[in-house]
Amino acid sequence: MYFSSTDDSIELSRIKSDIEFLRNCFTESLRSLGENQVADGIEGKIDFFDNPEKLTKAF
């Protein structure tokens, strides 16, 4: 099957949108569980290199 570059950009845009939605759902779930630091790390607000156990705990 052949896809034009227009089709590819639509698909990539959809994938990006879906991933962003899932990330937001995940961080919202973490916040509801009281794991605000983990959610902040996933959003890029803090650096997990200081405490990688927190990131591991999220998964």
PDBQT receptor file of N, H, CA, C and O in Angstrom, charges set to zero:
ATOM      1  N   MET A   1       0.841  -1.169   0.000  1.00  0.00    +0.000 N 
ATOM      2  CA  MET A   1       0.000   0.000   0.000  1.00  0.00    +0.000 C 
ATOM      3  C   MET A   1       0.890   1.237   0.000  1.00  0.00    +0.000 C 
ATOM      4  O   MET A   1       1.919   1.272   0.675  1.00  0.00    +0.000 OA
ATOM      5  N   TYR A   2       0.499   2.223  -0.740  1.00  0.00    +0.000 N 
ATOM      6  H   TYR A   2      -0.337   2.195  -1.288  1.00  0.00    +0.000 HD
ATOM      7  CA  TYR A   2       1.272   3.455  -0.858  1.00  0.00    +0.000 C 
ATOM      8  C   TYR A   2       0.628   4.560  -0.025  1.00  0.00    +0.000 C 
ATOM      9  O   TYR A   2      -0.587   4.752  -0.062  1.00  0.00    +0.000 OA
ATOM     10  N   PHE A   3       1.445   5.270   0.713  1.00  0.00    +0.000 N 
ATOM     11  H   PHE A   3       2.432   5.113   0.743  1.00  0.00    +0.000 HD
ATOM     12  CA  PHE A   3       0.980   6.424   1.469  1.00  0.00    +0.000 C 
ATOM     13  C   PHE A   3       1.718   7.655   0.999  1.00  0.00    +0.000 C 
ATOM     14  O   PHE A   3       2.933   7.620   0.799  1.00  0.00    +0.000 OA
ATOM     15  N   SER A   4       1.011   8.714   0.826  1.00  0.00    +0.000 N 
ATOM     16  H   SER A   4       0.025   8.742   0.989  1.00  0.00    +0.000 HD
ATOM     17  CA  SER A   4       1.671   9.965   0.461  1.00  0.00    +0.000 C 
ATOM     18  C   SER A   4       2.232  10.617   1.713  1.00  0.00    +0.000 C 
ATOM     19  O   SER A   4       1.909  10.208   2.828  1.00  0.00    +0.000 OA
ATOM     20  N   SER A   5       3.059  11.613   1.536  1.00  0.00    +0.000 N 
ATOM     21  H   SER A   5       3.322  11.945   0.630  1.00  0.00    +0.000 HD
ATOM     22  CA  SER A   5       3.621  12.312   2.690  1.00  0.00    +0.000 C 
ATOM     23  C   SER A   5       2.525  12.990   3.504  1.00  0.00    +0.000 C 
ATOM     24  O   SER A   5       2.669  13.168   4.714  1.00  0.00    +0.000 OA
ATOM     25  N   THR A   6       1.445  13.364   2.855  1.00  0.00    +0.000 N 
ATOM     26  H   THR A   6       1.328  13.220   1.872  1.00  0.00    +0.000 HD
ATOM     27  CA  THR A   6       0.316  13.953   3.577  1.00  0.00    +0.000 C 
ATOM     28  C   THR A   6      -0.312  12.919   4.509  1.00  0.00    +0.000 C 
ATOM     29  O   THR A   6      -0.636  13.231   5.656  1.00  0.00    +0.000 OA
ATOM     30  N   ASP A   7      -0.484  11.698   4.022  1.00  0.00    +0.000 N 
ATOM     31  H   ASP A   7      -0.221  11.445   3.091  1.00  0.00    +0.000 HD
ATOM     32  CA  ASP A   7      -1.021  10.623   4.856  1.00  0.00    +0.000 C 
ATOM     33  C   ASP A   7      -0.099  10.349   6.047  1.00  0.00    +0.000 C 
ATOM     34  O   ASP A   7      -0.567  10.149   7.167  1.00  0.00    +0.000 OA
ATOM     35  N   ASP A   8       1.211  10.341   5.796  1.00  0.00    +0.000 N 
ATOM     36  H   ASP A   8       1.591  10.503   4.885  1.00  0.00    +0.000 HD
ATOM     37  CA  ASP A   8       2.176  10.084   6.855  1.00  0.00    +0.000 C 
ATOM     38  C   ASP A   8       2.099  11.152   7.934  1.00  0.00    +0.000 C 
ATOM     39  O   ASP A   8       2.138  10.835   9.123  1.00  0.00    +0.000 OA
ATOM     40  N   SER A   9       1.991  12.402   7.539  1.00  0.00    +0.000 N 
ATOM     41  H   SER A   9       1.959  12.660   6.574  1.00  0.00    +0.000 HD
ATOM     42  CA  SER A   9       1.953  13.469   8.541  1.00  0.00    +0.000 C 
ATOM     43  C   SER A   9       0.669  13.409   9.357  1.00  0.00    +0.000 C 
ATOM     44  O   SER A   9       0.671  13.746  10.541  1.00  0.00    +0.000 OA
ATOM     45  N   ILE A  10      -0.415  12.988   8.741  1.00  0.00    +0.000 N 
ATOM     46  H   ILE A  10      -0.416  12.715   7.779  1.00  0.00    +0.000 HD
ATOM     47  CA  ILE A  10      -1.671  12.838   9.477  1.00  0.00    +0.000 C 
ATOM     48  C   ILE A  10      -1.524  11.715  10.499  1.00  0.00    +0.000 C 
ATOM     49  O   ILE A  10      -1.926  11.868  11.652  1.00  0.00    +0.000 OA
ATOM     50  N   GLU A  11      -0.953  10.595  10.084  1.00  0.00    +0.000 N 
ATOM     51  H   GLU A  11      -0.626  10.471   9.147  1.00  0.00    +0.000 HD
ATOM     52  CA  GLU A  11      -0.759   9.463  10.989  1.00  0.00    +0.000 C 
ATOM     53  C   GLU A  11       0.195   9.826  12.127  1.00  0.00    +0.000 C 
ATOM     54  O   GLU A  11      -0.074   9.499  13.283  1.00  0.00    +0.000 OA
ATOM     55  N   LEU A  12       1.301  10.496  11.815  1.00  0.00    +0.000 N 
ATOM     56  H   LEU A  12       1.519  10.762  10.876  1.00  0.00    +0.000 HD
ATOM     57  CA  LEU A  12       2.258  10.885  12.853  1.00  0.00    +0.000 C 
ATOM     58  C   LEU A  12       1.629  11.872  13.831  1.00  0.00    +0.000 C 
ATOM     59  O   LEU A  12       1.888  11.816  15.033  1.00  0.00    +0.000 OA
ATOM     60  N   SER A  13       0.813  12.762  13.315  1.00  0.00    +0.000 N 
ATOM     61  H   SER A  13       0.603  12.807  12.338  1.00  0.00    +0.000 HD
ATOM     62  CA  SER A  13       0.121  13.716  14.174  1.00  0.00    +0.000 C 
ATOM     63  C   SER A  13      -0.832  12.985  15.111  1.00  0.00    +0.000 C 
ATOM     64  O   SER A  13      -0.932  13.326  16.290  1.00  0.00    +0.000 OA
ATOM     65  N   ARG A  14      -1.515  12.003  14.600  1.00  0.00    +0.000 N 
ATOM     66  H   ARG A  14      -1.433  11.726  13.643  1.00  0.00    +0.000 HD
ATOM     67  CA  ARG A  14      -2.449  11.215  15.415  1.00  0.00    +0.000 C 
ATOM     68  C   ARG A  14      -1.704  10.423  16.490  1.00  0.00    +0.000 C 
ATOM     69  O   ARG A  14      -2.144  10.361  17.638  1.00  0.00    +0.000 OA
ATOM     70  N   ILE A  15      -0.594   9.829  16.119  1.00  0.00    +0.000 N 
ATOM     71  H   ILE A  15      -0.236   9.879  15.187  1.00  0.00    +0.000 HD
ATOM     72  CA  ILE A  15       0.213   9.071  17.079  1.00  0.00    +0.000 C 
ATOM     73  C   ILE A  15       0.712   9.987  18.188  1.00  0.00    +0.000 C 
ATOM     74  O   ILE A  15       0.643   9.635  19.366  1.00  0.00    +0.000 OA
ATOM     75  N   LYS A  16       1.212  11.157  17.816  1.00  0.00    +0.000 N 
ATOM     76  H   LYS A  16       1.268  11.443  16.860  1.00  0.00    +0.000 HD
ATOM     77  CA  LYS A  16       1.699  12.124  18.804  1.00  0.00    +0.000 C 
ATOM     78  C   LYS A  16       0.570  12.529  19.745  1.00  0.00    +0.000 C 
ATOM     79  O   LYS A  16       0.773  12.612  20.957  1.00  0.00    +0.000 OA
ATOM     80  N   SER A  17      -0.607  12.778  19.201  1.00  0.00    +0.000 N 
ATOM     81  H   SER A  17      -0.771  12.710  18.217  1.00  0.00    +0.000 HD
ATOM     82  CA  SER A  17      -1.762  13.160  20.008  1.00  0.00    +0.000 C 
ATOM     83  C   SER A  17      -2.159  12.032  20.967  1.00  0.00    +0.000 C 
ATOM     84  O   SER A  17      -2.471  12.287  22.130  1.00  0.00    +0.000 OA
ATOM     85  N   ASP A  18      -2.148  10.799  20.486  1.00  0.00    +0.000 N 
ATOM     86  H   ASP A  18      -1.895  10.592  19.541  1.00  0.00    +0.000 HD
ATOM     87  CA  ASP A  18      -2.498   9.647  21.326  1.00  0.00    +0.000 C 
ATOM     88  C   ASP A  18      -1.495   9.457  22.460  1.00  0.00    +0.000 C 
ATOM     89  O   ASP A  18      -1.884   9.188  23.596  1.00  0.00    +0.000 OA
ATOM     90  N   ILE A  19      -0.218   9.596  22.157  1.00  0.00    +0.000 N 
ATOM     91  H   ILE A  19       0.098   9.814  21.234  1.00  0.00    +0.000 HD
ATOM     92  CA  ILE A  19       0.819   9.443  23.186  1.00  0.00    +0.000 C 
ATOM     93  C   ILE A  19       0.691  10.536  24.235  1.00  0.00    +0.000 C 
ATOM     94  O   ILE A  19       0.828  10.270  25.429  1.00  0.00    +0.000 OA
ATOM     95  N   GLU A  20       0.432  11.751  23.805  1.00  0.00    +0.000 N 
ATOM     96  H   GLU A  20       0.321  11.968  22.836  1.00  0.00    +0.000 HD
ATOM     97  CA  GLU A  20       0.247  12.852  24.749  1.00  0.00    +0.000 C 
ATOM     98  C   GLU A  20      -0.962  12.596  25.654  1.00  0.00    +0.000 C 
ATOM     99  O   GLU A  20      -0.907  12.860  26.855  1.00  0.00    +0.000 OA
ATOM    100  N   PHE A  21      -2.046  12.085  25.082  1.00  0.00    +0.000 N 
ATOM    101  H   PHE A  21      -2.091  11.870  24.106  1.00  0.00    +0.000 HD
ATOM    102  CA  PHE A  21      -3.234  11.757  25.868  1.00  0.00    +0.000 C 
ATOM    103  C   PHE A  21      -2.913  10.694  26.918  1.00  0.00    +0.000 C 
ATOM    104  O   PHE A  21      -3.296  10.835  28.079  1.00  0.00    +0.000 OA
ATOM    105  N   LEU A  22      -2.218   9.639  26.518  1.00  0.00    +0.000 N 
ATOM    106  H   LEU A  22      -1.907   9.525  25.575  1.00  0.00    +0.000 HD
ATOM    107  CA  LEU A  22      -1.872   8.569  27.463  1.00  0.00    +0.000 C 
ATOM    108  C   LEU A  22      -0.948   9.071  28.568  1.00  0.00    +0.000 C 
ATOM    109  O   LEU A  22      -1.104   8.699  29.731  1.00  0.00    +0.000 OA
ATOM    110  N   ARG A  23       0.010   9.912  28.203  1.00  0.00    +0.000 N 
ATOM    111  H   ARG A  23       0.137  10.214  27.258  1.00  0.00    +0.000 HD
ATOM    112  CA  ARG A  23       0.928  10.481  29.199  1.00  0.00    +0.000 C 
ATOM    113  C   ARG A  23       0.152  11.326  30.206  1.00  0.00    +0.000 C 
ATOM    114  O   ARG A  23       0.404  11.252  31.408  1.00  0.00    +0.000 OA
ATOM    115  N   ASN A  24      -0.785  12.123  29.715  1.00  0.00    +0.000 N 
ATOM    116  H   ASN A  24      -0.990  12.183  28.738  1.00  0.00    +0.000 HD
ATOM    117  CA  ASN A  24      -1.600  12.945  30.614  1.00  0.00    +0.000 C 
ATOM    118  C   ASN A  24      -2.454  12.087  31.537  1.00  0.00    +0.000 C 
ATOM    119  O   ASN A  24      -2.589  12.396  32.720  1.00  0.00    +0.000 OA
ATOM    120  N   CYS A  25      -3.030  11.016  31.010  1.00  0.00    +0.000 N 
ATOM    121  H   CYS A  25      -2.921  10.765  30.048  1.00  0.00    +0.000 HD
ATOM    122  CA  CYS A  25      -3.812  10.099  31.846  1.00  0.00    +0.000 C 
ATOM    123  C   CYS A  25      -2.931   9.459  32.914  1.00  0.00    +0.000 C 
ATOM    124  O   CYS A  25      -3.335   9.341  34.071  1.00  0.00    +0.000 OA
ATOM    125  N   PHE A  26      -1.734   9.050  32.524  1.00  0.00    +0.000 N 
ATOM    126  H   PHE A  26      -1.406   9.145  31.585  1.00  0.00    +0.000 HD
ATOM    127  CA  PHE A  26      -0.817   8.406  33.463  1.00  0.00    +0.000 C 
ATOM    128  C   PHE A  26      -0.401   9.373  34.569  1.00  0.00    +0.000 C 
ATOM    129  O   PHE A  26      -0.413   9.012  35.746  1.00  0.00    +0.000 OA
ATOM    130  N   THR A  27      -0.036  10.589  34.200  1.00  0.00    +0.000 N 
ATOM    131  H   THR A  27      -0.026  10.883  33.244  1.00  0.00    +0.000 HD
ATOM    132  CA  THR A  27       0.382  11.556  35.226  1.00  0.00    +0.000 C 
ATOM    133  C   THR A  27      -0.791  11.938  36.127  1.00  0.00    +0.000 C 
ATOM    134  O   THR A  27      -0.604  12.150  37.325  1.00  0.00    +0.000 OA
ATOM    135  N   GLU A  28      -1.982  12.025  35.572  1.00  0.00    +0.000 N 
ATOM    136  H   GLU A  28      -2.134  11.852  34.599  1.00  0.00    +0.000 HD
ATOM    137  CA  GLU A  28      -3.165  12.313  36.386  1.00  0.00    +0.000 C 
ATOM    138  C   GLU A  28      -3.417  11.179  37.378  1.00  0.00    +0.000 C 
ATOM    139  O   GLU A  28      -3.756  11.432  38.534  1.00  0.00    +0.000 OA
ATOM    140  N   SER A  29      -3.254   9.943  36.938  1.00  0.00    +0.000 N 
ATOM    141  H   SER A  29      -2.978   9.738  35.999  1.00  0.00    +0.000 HD
ATOM    142  CA  SER A  29      -3.418   8.792  37.829  1.00  0.00    +0.000 C 
ATOM    143  C   SER A  29      -2.374   8.806  38.941  1.00  0.00    +0.000 C 
ATOM    144  O   SER A  29      -2.687   8.539  40.101  1.00  0.00    +0.000 OA
ATOM    145  N   LEU A  30      -1.138   9.119  38.579  1.00  0.00    +0.000 N 
ATOM    146  H   LEU A  30      -0.884   9.336  37.636  1.00  0.00    +0.000 HD
ATOM    147  CA  LEU A  30      -0.082   9.194  39.591  1.00  0.00    +0.000 C 
ATOM    148  C   LEU A  30      -0.395  10.267  40.624  1.00  0.00    +0.000 C 
ATOM    149  O   LEU A  30      -0.205  10.051  41.821  1.00  0.00    +0.000 OA
ATOM    150  N   ARG A  31      -0.871  11.417  40.173  1.00  0.00    +0.000 N 
ATOM    151  H   ARG A  31      -1.025  11.593  39.200  1.00  0.00    +0.000 HD
ATOM    152  CA  ARG A  31      -1.214  12.494  41.111  1.00  0.00    +0.000 C 
ATOM    153  C   ARG A  31      -2.359  12.068  42.037  1.00  0.00    +0.000 C 
ATOM    154  O   ARG A  31      -2.354  12.401  43.222  1.00  0.00    +0.000 OA
ATOM    155  N   SER A  32      -3.320  11.347  41.510  1.00  0.00    +0.000 N 
ATOM    156  H   SER A  32      -3.324  11.076  40.548  1.00  0.00    +0.000 HD
ATOM    157  CA  SER A  32      -4.445  10.901  42.346  1.00  0.00    +0.000 C 
ATOM    158  C   SER A  32      -3.986   9.891  43.401  1.00  0.00    +0.000 C 
ATOM    159  O   SER A  32      -4.639   9.721  44.430  1.00  0.00    +0.000 OA
ATOM    160  N   LEU A  33      -2.855   9.221  43.135  1.00  0.00    +0.000 N 
ATOM    161  H   LEU A  33      -2.325   9.359  42.299  1.00  0.00    +0.000 HD
ATOM    162  CA  LEU A  33      -2.282   8.275  44.101  1.00  0.00    +0.000 C 
ATOM    163  C   LEU A  33      -1.293   8.949  45.044  1.00  0.00    +0.000 C 
ATOM    164  O   LEU A  33      -0.713   8.295  45.910  1.00  0.00    +0.000 OA
ATOM    165  N   GLY A  34      -1.101  10.264  44.876  1.00  0.00    +0.000 N 
ATOM    166  H   GLY A  34      -1.572  10.795  44.172  1.00  0.00    +0.000 HD
ATOM    167  CA  GLY A  34      -0.184  11.000  45.736  1.00  0.00    +0.000 C 
ATOM    168  C   GLY A  34       1.259  10.967  45.272  1.00  0.00    +0.000 C 
ATOM    169  O   GLY A  34       2.153  11.375  46.015  1.00  0.00    +0.000 OA
ATOM    170  N   GLU A  35       1.505  10.496  44.073  1.00  0.00    +0.000 N 
ATOM    171  H   GLU A  35       0.779  10.164  43.469  1.00  0.00    +0.000 HD
ATOM    172  CA  GLU A  35       2.872  10.410  43.536  1.00  0.00    +0.000 C 
ATOM    173  C   GLU A  35       3.175  11.638  42.675  1.00  0.00    +0.000 C 
ATOM    174  O   GLU A  35       3.457  11.533  41.481  1.00  0.00    +0.000 OA
ATOM    175  N   ASN A  36       3.110  12.794  43.315  1.00  0.00    +0.000 N 
ATOM    176  H   ASN A  36       2.881  12.879  44.285  1.00  0.00    +0.000 HD
ATOM    177  CA  ASN A  36       3.313  14.048  42.598  1.00  0.00    +0.000 C 
ATOM    178  C   ASN A  36       4.732  14.209  42.045  1.00  0.00    +0.000 C 
ATOM    179  O   ASN A  36       4.913  14.752  40.955  1.00  0.00    +0.000 OA
ATOM    180  N   GLN A  37       5.725  13.747  42.782  1.00  0.00    +0.000 N 
ATOM    181  H   GLN A  37       5.577  13.306  43.667  1.00  0.00    +0.000 HD
ATOM    182  CA  GLN A  37       7.104  13.860  42.303  1.00  0.00    +0.000 C 
ATOM    183  C   GLN A  37       7.322  13.008  41.057  1.00  0.00    +0.000 C 
ATOM    184  O   GLN A  37       8.009  13.432  40.128  1.00  0.00    +0.000 OA
ATOM    185  N   VAL A  38       6.755  11.834  41.032  1.00  0.00    +0.000 N 
ATOM    186  H   VAL A  38       6.197  11.489  41.787  1.00  0.00    +0.000 HD
ATOM    187  CA  VAL A  38       6.890  10.960  39.861  1.00  0.00    +0.000 C 
ATOM    188  C   VAL A  38       6.202  11.606  38.663  1.00  0.00    +0.000 C 
ATOM    189  O   VAL A  38       6.748  11.619  37.559  1.00  0.00    +0.000 OA
ATOM    190  N   ALA A  39       5.010  12.137  38.883  1.00  0.00    +0.000 N 
ATOM    191  H   ALA A  39       4.567  12.127  39.779  1.00  0.00    +0.000 HD
ATOM    192  CA  ALA A  39       4.282  12.812  37.805  1.00  0.00    +0.000 C 
ATOM    193  C   ALA A  39       5.073  14.025  37.301  1.00  0.00    +0.000 C 
ATOM    194  O   ALA A  39       5.147  14.261  36.095  1.00  0.00    +0.000 OA
ATOM    195  N   ASP A  40       5.657  14.783  38.216  1.00  0.00    +0.000 N 
ATOM    196  H   ASP A  40       5.597  14.591  39.195  1.00  0.00    +0.000 HD
ATOM    197  CA  ASP A  40       6.477  15.935  37.810  1.00  0.00    +0.000 C 
ATOM    198  C   ASP A  40       7.664  15.488  36.966  1.00  0.00    +0.000 C 
ATOM    199  O   ASP A  40       8.031  16.155  35.998  1.00  0.00    +0.000 OA
ATOM    200  N   GLY A  41       8.258  14.368  37.330  1.00  0.00    +0.000 N 
ATOM    201  H   GLY A  41       7.960  13.826  38.116  1.00  0.00    +0.000 HD
ATOM    202  CA  GLY A  41       9.400  13.856  36.565  1.00  0.00    +0.000 C 
ATOM    203  C   GLY A  41       9.003  13.436  35.164  1.00  0.00    +0.000 C 
ATOM    204  O   GLY A  41       9.731  13.696  34.206  1.00  0.00    +0.000 OA
ATOM    205  N   ILE A  42       7.876  12.803  35.038  1.00  0.00    +0.000 N 
ATOM    206  H   ILE A  42       7.284  12.593  35.816  1.00  0.00    +0.000 HD
ATOM    207  CA  ILE A  42       7.404  12.372  33.724  1.00  0.00    +0.000 C 
ATOM    208  C   ILE A  42       7.075  13.583  32.858  1.00  0.00    +0.000 C 
ATOM    209  O   ILE A  42       7.277  13.561  31.644  1.00  0.00    +0.000 OA
ATOM    210  N   GLU A  43       6.569  14.633  33.489  1.00  0.00    +0.000 N 
ATOM    211  H   GLU A  43       6.405  14.650  34.475  1.00  0.00    +0.000 HD
ATOM    212  CA  GLU A  43       6.274  15.861  32.756  1.00  0.00    +0.000 C 
ATOM    213  C   GLU A  43       7.524  16.689  32.486  1.00  0.00    +0.000 C 
ATOM    214  O   GLU A  43       7.466  17.682  31.762  1.00  0.00    +0.000 OA
ATOM    215  N   GLY A  44       8.649  16.288  33.061  1.00  0.00    +0.000 N 
ATOM    216  H   GLY A  44       8.696  15.481  33.650  1.00  0.00    +0.000 HD
ATOM    217  CA  GLY A  44       9.896  16.997  32.820  1.00  0.00    +0.000 C 
ATOM    218  C   GLY A  44      10.136  18.165  33.759  1.00  0.00    +0.000 C 
ATOM    219  O   GLY A  44      11.025  18.981  33.514  1.00  0.00    +0.000 OA
ATOM    220  N   LYS A  45       9.362  18.259  34.826  1.00  0.00    +0.000 N 
ATOM    221  H   LYS A  45       8.640  17.596  35.025  1.00  0.00    +0.000 HD
ATOM    222  CA  LYS A  45       9.492  19.369  35.771  1.00  0.00    +0.000 C 
ATOM    223  C   LYS A  45      10.640  19.166  36.753  1.00  0.00    +0.000 C 
ATOM    224  O   LYS A  45      11.191  20.133  37.280  1.00  0.00    +0.000 OA
ATOM    225  N   ILE A  46      11.001  17.901  36.998  1.00  0.00    +0.000 N 
ATOM    226  H   ILE A  46      10.554  17.116  36.570  1.00  0.00    +0.000 HD
ATOM    227  CA  ILE A  46      12.135  17.600  37.869  1.00  0.00    +0.000 C 
ATOM    228  C   ILE A  46      13.019  16.575  37.179  1.00  0.00    +0.000 C 
ATOM    229  O   ILE A  46      12.616  15.932  36.210  1.00  0.00    +0.000 OA
ATOM    230  N   ASP A  47      14.235  16.437  37.698  1.00  0.00    +0.000 N 
ATOM    231  H   ASP A  47      14.563  16.959  38.485  1.00  0.00    +0.000 HD
ATOM    232  CA  ASP A  47      15.209  15.515  37.117  1.00  0.00    +0.000 C 
ATOM    233  C   ASP A  47      15.290  14.259  37.981  1.00  0.00    +0.000 C 
ATOM    234  O   ASP A  47      15.514  14.340  39.189  1.00  0.00    +0.000 OA
ATOM    235  N   PHE A  48      15.107  13.107  37.358  1.00  0.00    +0.000 N 
ATOM    236  H   PHE A  48      14.925  13.041  36.377  1.00  0.00    +0.000 HD
ATOM    237  CA  PHE A  48      15.129  11.849  38.099  1.00  0.00    +0.000 C 
ATOM    238  C   PHE A  48      16.527  11.304  38.347  1.00  0.00    +0.000 C 
ATOM    239  O   PHE A  48      16.681  10.286  39.022  1.00  0.00    +0.000 OA
ATOM    240  N   PHE A  49      17.544  11.963  37.813  1.00  0.00    +0.000 N 
ATOM    241  H   PHE A  49      17.419  12.790  37.265  1.00  0.00    +0.000 HD
ATOM    242  CA  PHE A  49      18.892  11.451  38.029  1.00  0.00    +0.000 C 
ATOM    243  C   PHE A  49      19.290  11.535  39.497  1.00  0.00    +0.000 C 
ATOM    244  O   PHE A  49      20.174  10.802  39.942  1.00  0.00    +0.000 OA
ATOM    245  N   ASP A  50      18.647  12.420  40.249  1.00  0.00    +0.000 N 
ATOM    246  H   ASP A  50      17.930  13.015  39.888  1.00  0.00    +0.000 HD
ATOM    247  CA  ASP A  50      18.928  12.519  41.682  1.00  0.00    +0.000 C 
ATOM    248  C   ASP A  50      18.339  11.344  42.459  1.00  0.00    +0.000 C 
ATOM    249  O   ASP A  50      18.905  10.919  43.466  1.00  0.00    +0.000 OA
ATOM    250  N   ASN A  51      17.209  10.820  41.997  1.00  0.00    +0.000 N 
ATOM    251  H   ASN A  51      16.749  11.165  41.179  1.00  0.00    +0.000 HD
ATOM    252  CA  ASN A  51      16.527   9.736  42.702  1.00  0.00    +0.000 C 
ATOM    253  C   ASN A  51      15.838   8.803  41.696  1.00  0.00    +0.000 C 
ATOM    254  O   ASN A  51      14.619   8.870  41.538  1.00  0.00    +0.000 OA
ATOM    255  N   PRO A  52      16.596   7.936  41.016  1.00  0.00    +0.000 N 
ATOM    256  CA  PRO A  52      16.003   7.068  39.991  1.00  0.00    +0.000 C 
ATOM    257  C   PRO A  52      15.007   6.054  40.544  1.00  0.00    +0.000 C 
ATOM    258  O   PRO A  52      14.222   5.499  39.776  1.00  0.00    +0.000 OA
ATOM    259  N   GLU A  53      15.013   5.797  41.844  1.00  0.00    +0.000 N 
ATOM    260  H   GLU A  53      15.651   6.248  42.468  1.00  0.00    +0.000 HD
ATOM    261  CA  GLU A  53      14.061   4.858  42.421  1.00  0.00    +0.000 C 
ATOM    262  C   GLU A  53      12.629   5.349  42.229  1.00  0.00    +0.000 C 
ATOM    263  O   GLU A  53      11.713   4.548  42.046  1.00  0.00    +0.000 OA
ATOM    264  N   LYS A  54      12.440   6.662  42.271  1.00  0.00    +0.000 N 
ATOM    265  H   LYS A  54      13.184   7.313  42.420  1.00  0.00    +0.000 HD
ATOM    266  CA  LYS A  54      11.107   7.231  42.082  1.00  0.00    +0.000 C 
ATOM    267  C   LYS A  54      10.577   6.921  40.687  1.00  0.00    +0.000 C 
ATOM    268  O   LYS A  54       9.403   6.587  40.528  1.00  0.00    +0.000 OA
ATOM    269  N   LEU A  55      11.433   7.030  39.683  1.00  0.00    +0.000 N 
ATOM    270  H   LEU A  55      12.387   7.301  39.813  1.00  0.00    +0.000 HD
ATOM    271  CA  LEU A  55      11.016   6.740  38.321  1.00  0.00    +0.000 C 
ATOM    272  C   LEU A  55      10.698   5.260  38.175  1.00  0.00    +0.000 C 
ATOM    273  O   LEU A  55       9.707   4.895  37.543  1.00  0.00    +0.000 OA
ATOM    274  N   THR A  56      11.527   4.415  38.750  1.00  0.00    +0.000 N 
ATOM    275  H   THR A  56      12.332   4.712  39.264  1.00  0.00    +0.000 HD
ATOM    276  CA  THR A  56      11.315   2.975  38.697  1.00  0.00    +0.000 C 
ATOM    277  C   THR A  56       9.993   2.617  39.356  1.00  0.00    +0.000 C 
ATOM    278  O   THR A  56       9.289   1.718  38.895  1.00  0.00    +0.000 OA
ATOM    279  N   LYS A  57       9.658   3.305  40.413  1.00  0.00    +0.000 N 
ATOM    280  H   LYS A  57      10.229   4.035  40.787  1.00  0.00    +0.000 HD
ATOM    281  CA  LYS A  57       8.407   3.049  41.141  1.00  0.00    +0.000 C 
ATOM    282  C   LYS A  57       7.187   3.303  40.247  1.00  0.00    +0.000 C 
ATOM    283  O   LYS A  57       6.160   2.641  40.397  1.00  0.00    +0.000 OA
ATOM    284  N   ALA A  58       7.298   4.248  39.328  1.00  0.00    +0.000 N 
ATOM    285  H   ALA A  58       8.133   4.785  39.206  1.00  0.00    +0.000 HD
ATOM    286  CA  ALA A  58       6.180   4.574  38.449  1.00  0.00    +0.000 C 
ATOM    287  C   ALA A  58       5.844   3.427  37.508  1.00  0.00    +0.000 C 
ATOM    288  O   ALA A  58       4.696   3.262  37.095  1.00  0.00    +0.000 OA
ATOM    289  N   PHE A  59       6.855   2.640  37.174  1.00  0.00    +0.000 N 
ATOM    290  H   PHE A  59       7.788   2.774  37.509  1.00  0.00    +0.000 HD
ATOM    291  CA  PHE A  59       6.641   1.565  36.214  1.00  0.00    +0.000 C 
ATOM    292  C   PHE A  59       6.529   0.243  36.921  1.00  0.00    +0.000 C 
ATOM    293  O   PHE A  59       6.345  -0.789  36.276  1.00  0.00    +0.000 OA
TER     294      PHE A  59
